[in-house]
Amino acid sequence: MVGCVIVHNNSIIGEGYTSPYGGNHAEVNAINSVEDKSLLKSATLYVTLEPCSHFGKTPPCSDLIIAHQIPKIVIGCQDDNPEVAGKGIAKLKTSGCQVILGVLEEHCKMHHRRFFTFHHKKRPYIILKWAQTSDGFIAPKTKEEKRPVWITNQLSRQLTHKWRSEEQAILVGRHTVAQDNPSLTVRDWTGKHPIRIVIDRMSKLSKQYAVFDETSKTLRLTDAKIDFKQPLAKEIGSYLYTENINAVIIEGGAQTLQTFIDENLWDEARVFTVAAVFKDGLKAPEFKGQIISEHQILDDTLKIYANN
């Protein structure tokens, strides 16, 4: 979401962020929040992404800024969407606004990384996620029930549900559904369930599995939707782009995760390592990445990697 703050005489008089799809943009919400609109004529508007200049689901934000005669606009980064791509900045400058571009630019690009990945690479921002034992296994060799084997602690599990609420979709392979019967929903956190995506080439999975209930929308990736003879991760990324999915968490299984790794089609990996030892079982994926943060969650270690 884009963020916007309006300042007058070093005091914040308005702020806003992007509404859900089809609703007001950040600038509109920020301007609407200002009680005394007369102050806008001598205010500064700060926004993380270039104001739009075209009619989409809503009117152009640059037109609203101009209409309220806000004299100074500070923009974090330019919008590379071809429908905008500098046109909003040009319109503001032509109207007489002072425009400053590139303030905290790298921070803003990081914040909008899903948006930029979607428009630049024509695919979703891809997050890999798994938990592994200290000896490198993600699941035991055998198990008695068809349900997920949780090896992380309760706080780590809660965090993964928070992540689910923050992303648009979550994806697993057919074997994960058949072996674990996961629901792939948000239960330990308050938020919206992600779209569930299941790789099921031959439509072998029955509707009895939890991912096909009415809790959330589910997309089944079959031969009719993607070409399984082509690099699979790339095919999935391209298909999800056509479905307007801008971010997806890949939660398993090991083969599905390794497919995205082997095709080098991932942006971020979130890996929990726990103290438990399996000695045998399903090996964790093998990959290389740059550690960008590390956290201790009780006795679990979480490392977040970026794809170099």
C-alpha positions in Angstrom: 0.0 0.0 0.0 1.1 3.5 -0.8 1.5 5.8 2.2 0.9 9.6 2.3 1.4 12.3 4.9 0.5 16.0 4.6 2.4 18.5 6.7 1.7 22.2 7.5 4.2 24.3 9.5 6.0 21.1 10.7 2.8 19.5 11.9 1.0 16.5 10.4 -2.5 17.6 9.3 -3.5 14.6 7.2 -2.4 11.0 6.5 -3.7 8.1 4.6 -2.9 4.8 2.8 -4.3 2.9 -0.1 -7.8 1.4 0.4 -8.6 -2.1 -0.7 -8.7 -2.6 -4.5 -11.1 -0.3 -6.2 -11.1 2.2 -3.3 -9.4 5.5 -2.7 -5.7 5.9 -3.2 -3.4 7.1 -0.3 -3.4 10.8 -1.5 -7.2 10.9 -1.6 -7.5 9.5 1.9 -4.8 11.8 3.2 -6.5 14.9 1.7 -9.9 13.8 2.9 -8.5 13.5 6.4 -7.5 17.2 6.6 -10.1 19.1 8.6 -9.1 22.6 7.4 -8.7 22.3 3.7 -7.5 25.9 3.4 -4.2 24.8 4.9 -3.5 22.6 1.9 -2.5 25.7 -0.2 0.6 26.1 2.0 1.3 22.4 2.9 3.7 19.7 1.8 2.5 16.3 0.6 4.8 13.3 1.2 4.0 10.1 -0.7 5.9 6.9 -1.1 5.0 6.4 -4.8 4.4 8.8 -7.7 0.8 10.0 -7.8 -1.2 8.5 -10.6 -2.2 10.5 -13.7 -4.7 8.3 -15.4 -8.3 7.2 -14.8 -8.4 3.6 -13.4 -10.8 2.4 -10.7 -10.5 6.0 -9.4 -9.8 9.4 -10.8 -6.1 10.6 -11.1 -4.6 11.6 -7.7 -2.4 14.2 -9.4 -5.6 16.1 -10.5 -6.8 16.1 -6.9 -3.5 17.5 -5.6 -3.6 20.2 -8.3 -7.2 21.1 -7.5 -6.3 21.7 -3.9 -3.3 23.8 -4.9 -0.8 21.8 -2.7 2.4 23.6 -3.6 5.1 21.0 -2.7 5.1 17.3 -3.3 7.8 15.0 -2.0 7.9 11.5 -3.7 9.8 8.4 -2.6 10.0 6.7 -5.9 8.7 6.9 -9.4 5.9 4.6 -10.6 7.2 2.4 -13.4 3.7 1.3 -14.4 3.5 2.4 -18.1 0.2 4.1 -17.4 2.0 6.4 -15.0 5.8 6.3 -15.4 6.6 9.9 -14.8 3.4 11.3 -16.2 2.1 12.2 -12.8 5.3 14.0 -11.9 5.2 15.9 -15.2 1.5 16.9 -14.7 2.3 18.2 -11.2 5.3 20.2 -12.4 3.3 21.7 -15.3 0.7 22.9 -12.9 3.4 24.8 -10.9 4.0 22.3 -8.1 7.5 21.9 -6.7 8.3 18.2 -6.9 11.1 16.5 -5.1 11.8 12.9 -6.2 13.9 10.1 -4.7 13.6 10.8 -0.9 14.3 7.5 1.0 14.0 5.9 -2.5 15.5 2.5 -1.6 13.2 2.2 1.4 10.2 3.0 -0.7 11.2 0.6 -3.4 11.6 -2.1 -0.8 8.2 -1.3 0.6 6.7 -1.5 -2.8 8.7 -4.6 -3.9 5.6 -6.6 -4.7 4.2 -3.9 -6.9 7.5 -3.4 -8.8 8.1 -7.2 -9.2 4.6 -7.6 -10.7 5.0 -4.8 -13.2 8.7 -5.4 -14.1 8.9 -9.2 -14.2 5.3 -10.0 -15.1 4.9 -12.4 -12.2 4.1 -12.3 -8.5 6.6 -11.5 -5.7 7.6 -15.0 -4.6 8.2 -15.9 -0.9 9.5 -19.4 0.0 8.7 -20.6 3.5 9.6 -23.8 5.4 10.7 -25.1 8.8 13.5 -27.5 9.2 15.1 -29.5 12.0 18.7 -28.8 13.1 19.8 -31.8 11.1 18.1 -30.5 7.9 14.8 -32.3 7.6 11.3 -30.7 7.0 9.3 -33.8 7.8 9.7 -37.3 9.4 10.1 -40.4 7.3 6.7 -41.7 8.3 3.6 -40.3 10.2 0.4 -41.7 11.4 -2.1 -39.0 10.4 -2.8 -36.9 7.3 -2.2 -33.6 8.9 0.7 -31.1 9.0 3.7 -32.0 11.2 4.3 -28.8 13.2 7.9 -28.6 14.4 8.0 -24.9 15.2 6.7 -23.4 18.4 3.3 -21.7 18.9 4.6 -18.2 18.4 6.4 -19.1 15.1 3.2 -20.7 13.9 1.3 -17.6 14.8 3.8 -15.5 12.8 3.3 -17.7 9.7 -0.5 -17.1 9.9 0.2 -13.3 10.2 2.3 -13.7 7.0 -0.6 -15.4 5.3 -2.9 -12.5 6.1 -0.4 -10.1 4.5 0.0 -11.8 1.1 -2.5 -12.3 -1.7 -2.0 -16.1 -2.2 -0.4 -19.3 -0.9 0.7 -22.2 -3.0 1.4 -25.9 -2.3 1.9 -29.1 -4.4 -0.5 -32.0 -4.8 1.5 -34.3 -2.5 1.3 -31.7 0.4 -2.5 -31.7 0.2 -2.7 -35.5 -0.1 -0.3 -36.1 2.8 -1.1 -33.2 5.2 -4.6 -32.1 4.3 -3.7 -28.4 5.2 -6.4 -25.7 5.3 -3.9 -22.9 4.3 -6.0 -20.3 6.1 -5.5 -17.6 8.7 -6.5 -19.1 12.1 -4.0 -17.9 14.7 -4.2 -14.3 13.5 -6.9 -11.8 12.5 -6.9 -11.1 8.8 -8.1 -12.1 5.3 -7.4 -15.6 4.1 -5.1 -15.8 1.1 -6.2 -17.3 -2.2 -5.2 -21.0 -2.1 -3.3 -22.4 -5.1 -2.8 -26.1 -5.6 -0.6 -27.8 -8.2 -2.7 -30.7 -9.4 -1.8 -31.5 -13.0 -4.3 -34.4 -13.5 -7.0 -33.1 -11.1 -6.5 -36.2 -8.9 -7.4 -34.5 -5.6 -10.9 -35.0 -4.4 -13.1 -32.1 -3.2 -13.0 -33.7 0.3 -9.7 -32.0 1.1 -9.7 -28.9 3.3 -8.2 -26.6 0.6 -11.4 -27.1 -1.4 -13.9 -25.9 1.3 -15.7 -22.6 1.1 -13.4 -20.8 3.6 -11.4 -19.1 0.8 -11.0 -19.1 -2.9 -8.9 -22.0 -4.3 -7.2 -22.2 -7.8 -6.3 -25.7 -9.0 -3.3 -25.6 -11.5 -4.0 -28.3 -14.1 -2.9 -29.2 -17.6 -5.6 -27.0 -18.9 -4.1 -23.9 -17.3 -0.3 -24.3 -17.5 2.1 -26.3 -19.7 3.8 -28.9 -17.5 6.3 -29.7 -20.3 7.8 -26.2 -19.8 9.8 -24.9 -16.8 7.1 -25.3 -14.1 7.9 -22.3 -11.8 8.0 -19.9 -14.7 4.7 -21.3 -16.0 3.1 -20.8 -12.6 4.5 -17.3 -12.3 3.1 -16.3 -15.7 -0.3 -17.8 -15.0 -0.6 -16.1 -11.6 0.3 -12.8 -13.3 -2.7 -13.2 -15.6 -4.8 -13.7 -12.5 -3.5 -10.4 -11.1 -1.8 -12.1 -8.1 1.1 -9.9 -7.1 2.5 -11.9 -4.2 2.5 -15.6 -3.3 3.9 -17.7 -0.4 5.2 -21.1 -1.5 4.7 -23.4 1.5 5.6 -26.8 0.1 6.3 -29.4 -0.2 10.0 -29.9 -0.6 9.7 -30.7 -4.3 7.7 -27.7 -5.1 10.0 -25.4 -3.1 13.1 -26.9 -4.9 11.5 -26.4 -8.3 11.3 -22.6 -7.7 14.8 -22.7 -6.3 16.3 -24.6 -9.2 14.6 -22.2 -11.7 15.9 -19.3 -9.6 12.4 -17.9 -9.5 12.1 -16.6 -6.0 12.6 -13.3 -4.2 12.6 -14.0 -0.5 13.0 -17.2 1.7 11.8 -17.4 5.3 13.4 -20.4 7.0 12.7 -21.6 10.6 15.3 -23.9 12.2 14.2 -25.7 15.3 16.2 -27.7 17.9 14.5 -31.0 17.1 16.4 -33.8 15.3 14.7 -36.3 13.0 17.9 -38.2 11.8 16.0 -39.3 8.8 13.0 -38.1 6.7 12.3 -35.5 4.0 15.3 -33.3 3.4 15.0 -29.5 3.5 15.4 -27.6 0.2 18.9 -26.6 -0.8 19.5 -23.0 -1.9 21.8 -20.0 -1.7 20.7 -16.6 -0.6 21.8 -13.5 1.3 20.6 -13.3 4.9 18.8 -10.0 5.4 17.6 -10.6 8.9 17.7 -13.1 11.7 15.3 -13.5 14.7 15.1 -15.7 17.7 11.5 -16.8 18.5 11.8 -18.7 21.8 13.8 -21.7 20.8 13.2 -21.3 17.1 15.6 -19.4 14.8 14.1 -17.5 11.8 16.4 -16.4 9.0 15.1 -14.4 6.1 17.0 -14.5 2.9 16.9 -12.4 -0.3 17.7 -13.9 -3.7 21.0 -12.5 -4.9 
